[in-house]
Each structure stands twice: as structure tokens, then as C-alpha cells.
Amino acid sequence: MSTTSLQKQIQIIAALTEGCSIRATERLTDTHRDTVMRLGVRVGEGCERLHDRMMRDLRVGAVELDEQWQFIAKKKKNVRDTDPQEMGDVWAFIALSATHKAVVSYVVGKRTRENAQELVSDLSMRILDRPQITSDGYSPYIGAIDVAFGWDADYAQIRKVYENEPGKDAAHRYSPARVREVEKEILRGDPDPDKISTSYVERFNLSTRMSVKRYARLTNAFSKKLANHRAAFSLWIAYYNFCRVHETLRKTPAMALGVTDHVWTIGELITAALEPTDTPPLEPPMIVRRKLQASEAPKLRLIQGGKKPRI
């Protein structure tokens, strides 16, 4: 690894963050695929540490939570009992600032209650303000937000009701079903109904599909190991936050948050990711807990939205 020049490393990481596969990057940079893989994993693991030390004490208001599916080695239906547990479905849990379009927290793993709790706990340790949080209808988020934030969060879920499932034929198999209506349910606090949305985090998911070859639909560039998958995703998150200018903001999400004052080059990202660090671990915020009185029980409001079904 030490024999690879910084300029060559920049070319490799630039290709990986623009949707190129390992073998395509090998051809474009004239670098053996094993070197490309090792560099991607090394920088990706460094980007995970970079995210941890840079994304702290953030002033964030509205936060959107979502999960994005992919698979390791093989799809769930093809996994055998003798296969490693990491094979099959893998999910990226995302907490995105709706105002700054920045990824504040993320977790890569199975779609479990424990990973949902890890995401929300990590989010609570990185932000300073009382957030308004919106998620999809994944039920473990409710308990996770109660544990991590106590009374200090406004929370709502948004659920989409579809007319029917897409067809199984080739022309419609991967087409999304038509949304019949959108239900918004307030679960904690008093969130602003106009900000109950997961549109921005869903748009981020599209960017991931377009920019990370491992996440492309119908790809043969899927990850074979969870560690490599996590490193690739961490590399993408750091590139997205620090290097990629958001078209609406006209600056990077990290600049919008005030974490940095300029657009990072890929060379800066590599140097920062590989820099040794002794940053202490995050500490959970002090949460005041008290028993919920009957008169204080949160009132659930169901907000109807979406288009009316055609008759």
C-alpha cells in the first residue's frame, strides 16, 4: 500500500465514489484489483473514524430516518443454514438532517431492533438541539427514541399505502407500486405537520444507488464480506458529506452544518481518513426521565395525505 502514490490513490477513490466497480477502477487506473480493494477498505474504515470525530455537537432540527436494502454474497432466499450469518440481507440505517442534507448517523447490518436502537442512540449523542424526527413505520424506532431522547424529541411516523403490488413480469418487476395515500401519525411531542416527511432521506437513498456500485440494482458488484461492505458505505458517506457539492445547497452538507468551511478534495479526504486519532468515544446525553401521568399521555393524531384513489 505504501508504494501507491497519493495521486494514484486519489484516482482510485474518485472512481469508487462515482459508481465504478472494483474491476472498472482497475482498468481506469491501471492498478491491480487487489490493490484497489485494499485501499478502498483501508480508506473506508478510516472514513468511519473520520465521521465519528467530525460529526459531533451538531445543531440539527428536522431529522429523517430510513433503511436501505442490499445483500452480502447472496440474496436471503439463497442463503443456506451453513452459510456465515452475515450473508443475505444487509441494511443501511440512515439519520439525515433535512435542512443540511447531511448524514448525521448511520449503521450497517441486519434489519433488527438492536441496529435501530444503535442508530437512534448514536444520533442522540451527536446533536445538541431538540430534534423533530420522522421515520417510516418500522416499529422499533418508537422504543429506541424513548430510550435515547426521553422527552426531548418530537417524533412522527409516515406510512405509505400502496394500491397494489407491482407485476411479476419483466417490464414491471422492479417498478414501484402506485402510492394510494400517505398516513402521518404523531407519536411523541408536537412536531410540525409540514415537516413530517422522509423525502430527503429517500432522495439520498437514490444517490447511494447511483454512486455506489455495490448498491446498484441488478448488479454483480455486490459485496462478498460485511466488513468490505461497511467500509465502502463509510467511504461514500464521508465523500457525500465533505466532498460532494449538493445541488440545492450549492455547498457540501458538512459546510451547511458548519463542520468545515470549504469543499474537501479527495486528497484531503484520504489524508484525514488515514490520520491517526485518539478521539474519545461519544457519551450519551443526560436524559431526565419521569413517569408518564395519565393527563400527560401523548395524543396521537392521524394526518391523512397523498392522492385520492381513482374511481
Stockholm file with secondary structure:
# STOCKHOLM 1.0

chainA/1-311         MSTTSLQKQIQIIAALTEGCSIRATERLTDTHRDTVMRLGVRVGEGCERLHDRMMRDLRVGAVELDEQWQFIAKKKKNVRDTDPQEMGDVWAFIALSATHKAVVSYVVGKRTRENAQELVSDLSMRILDRPQITSDGYSPYIGAIDVAFGWDADYAQIRKVYENEPGKDAAHRYSPARVREVEKEILRGDPDPDKISTSYVERFNLSTRMSVKRYARLTNAFSKKLANHRAAFSLWIAYYNFCRVHETLRKTPAMALGVTDHVWTIGELITAALEPTDTPPLEPPMIVRRKLQASEAPKLRLIQGGKKPRI
#=GR chainA/1-311 SS CTTSCHHHHHHHHHHHTTTCCHHHHHHHHTCCHHHHHHHHHHHHHHHHHHHHHHSCSBCCCEEEEEEEEEEESSCGGGCCTTSCTTSEEEEEEEEEETTTCCEEEEEEECSCHHHHHHHHHHHHHHBCSCCEEEECSCTHHHHHHHHHHTTSCEEEEEEEEESSCCCSSTTTTTSCCCEEEEEEEEEESCCCGGGCCCHHHHHHHHHHHHHCGGGSTTCSCCBSSHHHHHHHHHHHHHHHHHTSCBTTTTBCHHHHHTSCSSCCCHHHHHHHHTSCCCCCCCCCCCCCCCCCCGGGCCCCEEEEESCCCCC
#=GC SS_cons         CTTSCHHHHHHHHHHHTTTCCHHHHHHHHTCCHHHHHHHHHHHHHHHHHHHHHHSCSBCCCEEEEEEEEEEESSCGGGCCTTSCTTSEEEEEEEEEETTTCCEEEEEEECSCHHHHHHHHHHHHHHBCSCCEEEECSCTHHHHHHHHHHTTSCEEEEEEEEESSCCCSSTTTTTSCCCEEEEEEEEEESCCCGGGCCCHHHHHHHHHHHHHCGGGSTTCSCCBSSHHHHHHHHHHHHHHHHHTSCBTTTTBCHHHHHTSCSSCCCHHHHHHHHTSCCCCCCCCCCCCCCCCCCGGGCCCCEEEEESCCCCC
//
